[in-house]
Amino acid sequence: MFVLLEEPEAWSLMMLASAVAIDNAGLSDEGKDAIRRWRSTNDEKSATIEKLTEDINRAINTRLDAKFLRRVKLHGGRADTVRK
């Protein structure tokens, strides 16, 4: 499996994660303000979000590859029967 997020999807993910952090993480007012500033300066077309998207894609796909290879090794090397 290969996952490829695009910048608008990564931006949406970060907006959701930051909203949850602001509402539920028990952050100080300074921490909440820092997150809000970051959100206001980084729209979905910014270079920061582009880099973040690359990093998210790399992390997700590295994790999926490792999980897939571990399953293949545990189940005798037949890749077509691993993904159920």
C-alpha positions, 0 to 999 in steps of 0.5 A: 500500500502506498499513501500520498497526501497532498498539501491541502490534506496535510493542512487539514490534518494539521488544522484538526490536530492543532484544534484538538491540542488547543481544546483538549491538551491543557496547554498554557495560554502562551502555547495556545497563542503559539499554535494559533499564530502558526496556523495563521501564518501557514496556509495550505500553499506555504513552504512549511506545509509542503515540507510537512506534507513530505515528512508526513508521507515519508513517515506514513509509508515507512511505517506501512512498509515496515508493517507489511514486511513484518507480516510477510516474514511472519506468514511465510513470504507470500505477499498476496495472502498478507493483506486481508 
